[in-house]
Each structure stands twice: as C-alpha cells, then as structure tokens.
C-alpha cells in the first residue's frame, strides 16, 4: 500500500492519519445516508 519512501515518520503518520480519517468520514457519511433513506 505504502512505498518505502525516505520520508520522516511524522509525515508518514500524518498522511496515514489523513487517509484513515477520510475513510472514516466516507463510512460515516454512507451509513448516515443509508439510515436516512430507510
């Protein structure tokens, strides 16, 4: 998933947290839409 690039661990953790937050936001939004459409 992640290529071993010579980046500092803080930047890697920041991008990883951003991708995780985006995925969580998408999951929460889709579940909210599903609960509203019922």
Secondary structure, DSSP 4 states (H G I P E B T S, - for coil): -----S--HHHHHHHHHHHHHHHHHHHHHHHHHHHHH-
